[in-house]
Amino acid sequence: MVDSHDAARPPRRLRADARRSIDAILSAARVLFSERPDASMEEIATAAGVTRQTVYAHFPSRDALIAALLEAAAAEYATLLDNADLDAAPPADALAQFLDAGWQFLDRYPLLRNATAARLPRPDSDPHDFAPPRLERLIQRGQHTGDFDPSVPAAWIAAAVFSLHHAAVAQVTAGQLTIHEAEALCLESALRLCGGKSTHVSG
């Protein structure tokens, strides 16, 4: 008689193998689509170390693969924000951590910085839906503690900070700023928008 635990082991191994294949495919797609948005499924299979048939077994179309990649990206960004201590750190530090999470996200998914990003499908859990409310709450907290100017609505400031960040990303993409310059200028300008203390050190 076959022990029930032994009978259950092969399916678990298969599921683990499938998960590894999916992770490898998504990792390869993240890199290749960032370098060449028109990369083929065969190129992604080669980079992932799997067969083309394996790619199609998990992602029946290129659009399905891109959609899954964007869902994975959104989940990673949410985790970055969760780990950023936004609700407990001093408001100015929390703002810096919020912006840093965005830069980390875009550094890992440079596909989202190129000209095709506007044509990509929206993931079910879209950062444009969950990130702005978190920034708005952060700003409200800073206004309540006196670290930020309370005279301007937090929702307006949050929208302005996002616009500022998008502008900084566009300048990096255009080669007008380095990532380091854009990060520093974005934080400096965001703090000014919030009415917080500048990080600029003269001399």
WOLIN-V719923 format. One record per residue. N is the residue number from 1. RES is the residue in one small letter. PHI is phi in whole degrees, 0 to 359 (* if undefined). OMEGA is omega as a letter, one per 20 degrees, with the letter a starting at -180 (none if undefined). D_LAST is the distance of its C-alpha to the last C-alpha in whole Angstrom. Layout:
N|RES|PHI|OMEGA|D_LAST ; N|RES|PHI|OMEGA|D_LAST
This chain:
1|m|*|a|81 ; 2|v|279|r|77 ; 3|d|295|a|75 ; 4|s|299|r|73 ; 5|h|292|r|69 ; 6|d|296|a|70 ; 7|a|294|a|71 ; 8|a|276|a|68 ; 9|r|292|a|66 ; 10|p|305|r|66 ; 11|p|302|r|65 ; 12|r|296|r|62 ; 13|r|295|r|61 ; 14|l|296|r|61 ; 15|r|296|r|59 ; 16|a|295|r|56 ; 17|d|297|r|57 ; 18|a|297|a|57 ; 19|r|296|r|53 ; 20|r|295|r|52 ; 21|s|297|r|53 ; 22|i|298|r|52 ; 23|d|298|r|48 ; 24|a|295|r|48 ; 25|i|294|a|49 ; 26|l|295|r|46 ; 27|s|296|r|44 ; 28|a|295|r|45 ; 29|a|296|r|45 ; 30|r|303|a|42 ; 31|v|287|a|41 ; 32|l|292|r|43 ; 33|f|294|r|43 ; 34|s|289|r|39 ; 35|e|280|a|40 ; 36|r|218|a|43 ; 37|p|302|a|44 ; 38|d|264|r|47 ; 39|a|305|a|48 ; 40|s|274|r|51 ; 41|m|297|r|53 ; 42|e|294|r|54 ; 43|e|296|r|51 ; 44|i|294|r|50 ; 45|a|299|r|53 ; 46|t|298|r|52 ; 47|a|295|a|49 ; 48|a|278|a|50 ; 49|g|76|r|53 ; 50|v|231|r|55 ; 51|t|278|r|58 ; 52|r|299|r|58 ; 53|q|296|r|61 ; 54|t|295|r|58 ; 55|v|300|a|56 ; 56|y|289|r|58 ; 57|a|294|a|60 ; 58|h|266|a|57 ; 59|f|227|a|55 ; 60|p|295|r|58 ; 61|s|209|r|56 ; 62|r|297|r|53 ; 63|d|298|r|52 ; 64|a|295|r|53 ; 65|l|294|r|50 ; 66|i|298|r|47 ; 67|a|298|r|48 ; 68|a|294|r|48 ; 69|l|296|r|45 ; 70|l|292|r|43 ; 71|e|295|r|45 ; 72|a|296|r|44 ; 73|a|297|r|40 ; 74|a|299|r|40 ; 75|a|296|r|42 ; 76|e|294|r|39 ; 77|y|295|r|36 ; 78|a|300|r|38 ; 79|t|294|r|38 ; 80|l|301|r|34 ; 81|l|292|r|34 ; 82|d|299|a|36 ; 83|n|271|a|34 ; 84|a|272|r|31 ; 85|d|60|a|32 ; 86|l|291|a|31 ; 87|d|266|a|34 ; 88|a|235|a|32 ; 89|a|292|r|29 ; 90|p|309|a|26 ; 91|p|309|r|26 ; 92|a|295|r|22 ; 93|d|293|r|23 ; 94|a|297|r|26 ; 95|l|297|r|25 ; 96|a|299|a|23 ; 97|q|291|r|26 ; 98|f|298|a|28 ; 99|l|295|r|25 ; 100|d|298|r|25 ; 101|a|300|r|29 ; 102|g|296|r|29 ; 103|w|292|r|27 ; 104|q|299|r|29 ; 105|f|300|a|32 ; 106|l|288|r|32 ; 107|d|293|r|31 ; 108|r|282|a|34 ; 109|y|236|a|36 ; 110|p|297|r|34 ; 111|l|308|a|38 ; 112|l|283|r|36 ; 113|r|263|a|34 ; 114|n|272|a|36 ; 115|a|292|a|38 ; 116|t|276|a|41 ; 117|a|302|a|39 ; 118|a|295|a|41 ; 119|r|264|a|44 ; 120|l|285|r|44 ; 121|p|291|r|46 ; 122|r|283|r|45 ; 123|p|290|r|46 ; 124|d|300|r|48 ; 125|s|258|a|45 ; 126|d|275|r|42 ; 127|p|306|r|38 ; 128|h|292|r|38 ; 129|d|267|a|41 ; 130|f|262|a|39 ; 131|a|283|a|36 ; 132|p|304|r|35 ; 133|p|298|r|37 ; 134|r|290|r|35 ; 135|l|293|r|32 ; 136|e|298|r|33 ; 137|r|297|r|35 ; 138|l|299|a|31 ; 139|i|295|r|30 ; 140|q|301|r|33 ; 141|r|298|r|32 ; 142|g|295|r|29 ; 143|q|291|a|30 ; 144|h|290|a|33 ; 145|t|274|a|31 ; 146|g|87|r|28 ; 147|d|281|r|25 ; 148|f|239|a|26 ; 149|d|292|a|27 ; 150|p|274|a|31 ; 151|s|280|a|32 ; 152|v|245|a|31 ; 153|p|304|a|34 ; 154|a|298|a|33 ; 155|a|297|r|35 ; 156|w|293|a|33 ; 157|i|296|r|30 ; 158|a|300|r|31 ; 159|a|298|r|32 ; 160|a|293|r|29 ; 161|v|295|r|27 ; 162|f|296|r|30 ; 163|s|298|r|30 ; 164|l|298|a|26 ; 165|h|296|r|26 ; 166|h|299|r|29 ; 167|a|295|r|27 ; 168|a|296|r|24 ; 169|v|297|r|27 ; 170|a|298|r|29 ; 171|q|290|r|26 ; 172|v|294|a|26 ; 173|t|299|a|30 ; 174|a|279|a|29 ; 175|g|79|a|27 ; 176|q|274|r|24 ; 177|l|222|r|22 ; 178|t|280|r|22 ; 179|i|303|a|22 ; 180|h|298|r|19 ; 181|e|297|a|17 ; 182|a|296|r|20 ; 183|e|300|a|20 ; 184|a|294|a|16 ; 185|l|293|a|17 ; 186|c|295|r|20 ; 187|l|295|r|19 ; 188|e|303|a|16 ; 189|s|291|r|19 ; 190|a|296|r|22 ; 191|l|296|r|20 ; 192|r|295|r|20 ; 193|l|299|a|23 ; 194|c|281|a|24 ; 195|g|78|r|23 ; 196|g|270|a|21 ; 197|k|284|r|17 ; 198|s|293|r|15 ; 199|t|265|a|13 ; 200|h|290|r|10 ; 201|v|243|a|7 ; 202|s|280|r|4 ; 203|g|80|none|0
